[in-house]
Amino acid sequence: MKLYGYFRSSAAFRVRIALNLKGLAYDQAPIHLRKNEQSRNDYLSLNPQGLVPTLETEGQRLTQSLAIIEYLDEIHPDPRLLPTSPVARARVRSLAMAVACDIHPIDNLRVLRYLAKPLGHDDKAVEDWFNHWIRVGFEGIETVLAKDGQSGAFCHGDQPTLADICLVPQVFNAQRYPSFDFAPFPTIMRVFGNCMKREAFDRARPEKQPDAE
């Protein structure tokens, strides 16, 4: 397997965690997003969206982190990242999508760049935007994790799932600005702490990647 990614990409971070949890070996092919390497013709031939990650495996090219992770879960089901119960599986997907569909798309690098140029917002305005949308998203996730009775050591029970795989990189993103207040989110931070005790999560962290700067 070859994973095209960027050390600070949340989406690539998710796939690294999943590969590590599955115990799967993979090579990394760095795509430097700040140098716009994702827009090179050779990379666009692999991923026409010009995004990371892309996973090459068994002659196939897979894109979009959640799709890649569900593929991995289907072909390498141990350990399972989605529960067997349809209701539990829906809960895990809902928590994962709260990050991957609601927070991340409006807080990622290309959006922040667009806010700065060409829209002309200064660094403080970009920081306020970034923190606002993470806070709004985390408020909903915190309520679910703290009150619906289905969380354990992790987002769903006592084993990591797709929900944790999405949550952890978003917490790393929230840590980017010291002004973000984590105090209202004790359950999220408890789950985050439990995740980072696992080698699969720790080894996937951005600063441990070969392209880290």
N, C-alpha and C positions, 0 to 999 in steps of 0.2 A: 504494500500500500504506500502511496505517496500523497502527502497532505500539503496542498498549497495554502499558505496562510501568512499571517502577520502577527508578530508576538503580542501586540496590544489589541488585536481584533477580538471582540467578545465572541463572535460567531466561531472563529477558529479555536478559541479557548474552549468552547463547549465541546467541539469535536475531539480535541486533545484529551479532555477529561473522559469522554466516552471510550475512546480507544484505550486509554490507560486502565479504566475500570474493566474492560473486556480482556485486558492482557494481550492486546494485539500489537505487533511490531509495525512500525511505519517510519518512512523517511519524510523529512520535512523539506519543502521547497519554498523559501521565503519570497513573498511578494510585498515589496515596500510600498505601503499605501501612501505615505507622505511624499514619496518620490513619483507617485502616479504610475508605478509599474503595472498596476492592474489595468491600465489603459493601453498597454503595448499590444500590438497585433498578435504576437505569439501567445500571450495570455488570453486575449479575447477569443482566440480559436479554441481554447479549453473551456472558458466560461464567458459566454457572450454578454452576461450582465456586468462583467468587469468587477466582480465582488469576490471576496474570500469568505469561506473556504471552498476549495474544490478538492475532492478526494478521487484519486485514480486507484481503481481496484479491479482485478480480473478483467482487464480490457475495457472497463466502463469508467465514465467520468460522472461523478455525482456532485451536485451543488445544493446549496441551502442547508444550513446546519441541522435543522430539525429533521429534514428528509434524510440526511446522511445518518443521523443518530438512529432513526427508526429503522433504516436499512441494516445498520450494524446489529440492532437488537433482534432483527428477524433472522439474520444469518448466523449470528453468534449469541444465542439467547441466554448464556450464562456469564455473568449474572444479569438477570432481567432488569431493564431500565424502565419498563412500563408494566404495571400490575396486570394480572390475568383477568380480574373482575372488570367488566365494562364500566361500571360506575366509578371504581377507583382509577381506572385508566383515564376516564374523562376528567377527573379531578386533577390528576397529574398533568395532563395536557393543558388544562385550563391555567394552572399555575405557570407552566412553562411559557404559554402564549402571552400571559400577562407581562412577561419580560420581553420575549422575542418579537411580539407583534405590537405591543402598546408602548413600552418604554424605549427599547433599543432603536427602532427605526427613526425616531425623531431626536435622538441624542447621539447618533453615531458621527464619525469623523466627517463624512461628506456634508451632513447637515450643518455641523458646527462651522465648517469652512464656508459654507454658503451664507450663513448668518454674518460672518465676518466680512467676506468678500464674495459676491458683489454688494450685499445688502448694507454693509458699512457699520455693523454693530461693534462696539468696543469690547474689550476682554471682559469687563464686568457684566455687560449685558449677556454675553455668551455664557458666562458662568451661571448667571441667574436663570437663564433658560434651561441649561443642563440640570441644575439642581432641582428646579421646579418640577420637571417631568419625572425625574427619578423619585422625588418625594411623593408626588401624586400616585405613581404606580406602587411604591412601597406601602403606602397607607392601605390600599386594598389587599395586597398580599399579606401584610402583617395581620390584618383582621382575620383573614381566612386561616392562616397558620395558628393563630392564638386561640380562636374561638370555635372552630368546627369539630374539634376533638379527634381529628385524623392524623395530626402531626405527631411525630415521635422525636427521635434524635435527629431525624431529617424531615424534609417537607411532607413526606407521606410515609408514616411508619418509621421503622428503624433501619432501613437500608436506602442508599442513595437511588434516586430515580432521575428521570428527565427533568423534573422540576428543580432539583438541586443543581443539575448540570447547567441550567439556565440562570439560576439565582446567583451562583458564586461569581461568574464574570461580571454580573451587574453590580454586585457589591464592590468588586475591584474598581469598576468605573466610578462608582459613587465616591470612592476614596481619592479620586483624582484631585478634587478640590477640598482643601481642609475646611472650608466653610460649610460643608454638608454636615447636618446634625443627625447622627445615628441614634440619639437617645430615644426617639419615639418608636424605634423598631427593635425591641429586645428579642423577639422571637426570631426574626430574620437573622440577627447577629448570633444568636445561639446556634441556629442551624448552620450558619456560615462557619462558625468555629468548629463544629463537629465535622463538617466537610473537610476543612483544611487540616484536620488530624489524619486524614486518609492520604496515603502516598499518591494515589491516582490523581487527586486534586492538587496536591502540593507540587508534583512534578510537572503539571500542566500550567502553572502560574507564569505570567508573562516574562518575568525577569530570569526564568530558568530556560528560556528558549534560545536556540543557537543564533537567532537574529536580534536578540535583545540589545537595546542601546542604553 
